[in-house]
Amino acid sequence: MTNYLSEVLTKIGEEYQEHICDDSRHYLEISLAQKAAELGFSEGNERLRDVYAIIPLKRPQSGMKVRIDGRTFINYAQFESGVVAPRYVASQVDLPHRAYIAKGSMICNFA
């Protein structure tokens, strides 16, 4: 699982590189299961079904927004790319990461 999960997280970081701001209040959610399927990885999709990576955004996206308590992200880790994922996901890959410190109030952007 480690190899393909690392590749999925790396690919997400590459795709959103221009939109990431490490210290943003606005964020976008990306389904790890959906991204894995797009990349041709069928294994583990059931395990990742409800797991999302967080993309901290430089600018708010147009569309609906929902305010979320920042404590929701207490057990999340941030990779060097800026992509954020649950800590249990980060512990399964060999990508460098650190604890994610969210703002007190976060804003989920829906594209």
C-alpha positions in Angstrom: 0.0 0.0 0.0 2.9 2.4 0.8 4.1 2.6 -2.8 0.9 3.5 -4.6 -0.3 5.7 -1.7 3.0 7.7 -1.9 2.5 8.0 -5.7 -1.1 9.2 -5.3 -0.1 11.9 -2.7 2.8 13.0 -4.8 0.6 13.3 -7.9 -1.9 15.4 -6.0 0.9 17.7 -4.9 2.1 18.1 -8.5 -1.4 18.8 -9.8 -2.2 21.4 -7.3 1.3 22.9 -6.8 0.3 26.3 -8.2 -2.8 26.5 -5.9 -1.2 25.5 -2.6 -0.5 27.9 0.2 0.8 26.1 3.4 -0.9 28.5 5.8 -4.3 29.0 4.3 -7.8 29.1 5.8 -9.4 28.0 2.5 -9.0 24.4 1.4 -10.2 21.9 -1.1 -10.8 18.2 -0.4 -9.5 15.5 -2.8 -10.7 11.9 -2.5 -7.7 9.6 -2.3 -9.8 6.6 -3.5 -10.9 8.5 -6.6 -7.4 9.8 -7.4 -6.0 6.3 -6.9 -8.6 4.9 -9.4 -7.8 7.7 -11.9 -4.1 6.6 -11.7 -5.0 3.0 -12.3 -4.6 1.7 -8.7 -7.5 -0.6 -7.9 -6.0 -2.1 -4.7 -7.0 -0.4 -1.4 -9.8 1.7 -2.9 -12.2 0.3 -0.3 -9.8 1.3 2.5 -9.5 4.8 1.1 -13.2 5.3 0.3 -13.8 8.0 2.9 -10.3 9.4 3.1 -9.6 12.9 1.7 -6.4 14.9 1.2 -6.7 18.6 2.0 -5.3 21.2 -0.4 -4.7 24.6 1.4 -5.6 27.2 -1.3 -3.8 30.5 -2.1 -7.2 32.0 -3.1 -10.8 31.0 -2.4 -12.5 29.1 -5.2 -15.7 30.2 -6.7 -18.7 28.2 -5.6 -20.1 27.0 -2.3 -18.1 27.4 0.9 -18.6 25.9 4.3 -16.9 27.0 7.6 -15.3 24.1 9.5 -13.9 24.1 13.0 -10.1 23.9 12.7 -10.0 21.3 15.5 -11.3 18.8 12.8 -7.7 18.6 11.6 -6.0 17.9 14.9 -4.6 14.5 13.7 -3.5 15.6 10.3 0.0 15.8 8.7 1.3 18.1 6.0 3.8 16.9 3.4 6.5 19.0 1.9 4.3 19.6 -1.2 1.8 21.3 1.1 -0.8 18.6 0.7 -2.4 17.6 4.0 -3.7 14.1 4.9 -4.8 12.3 8.1 -1.9 11.3 10.2 -2.6 7.5 9.9 -2.3 7.9 6.1 1.0 9.9 6.5 2.4 7.1 8.7 1.9 4.6 5.9 4.1 6.4 3.4 7.8 7.3 3.3 7.2 11.0 2.3 8.6 13.6 4.7 5.8 15.3 6.7 5.1 17.3 9.8 2.1 18.0 12.0 -0.5 20.1 10.3 -1.6 23.2 12.3 -4.9 24.4 11.0 -6.4 27.9 11.6 -9.1 28.1 14.3 -11.7 28.3 11.6 -11.3 26.8 8.2 -13.3 27.2 5.0 -14.0 24.2 2.7 -14.3 25.3 -0.9 -16.5 23.1 -3.2 -15.6 23.3 -6.9 
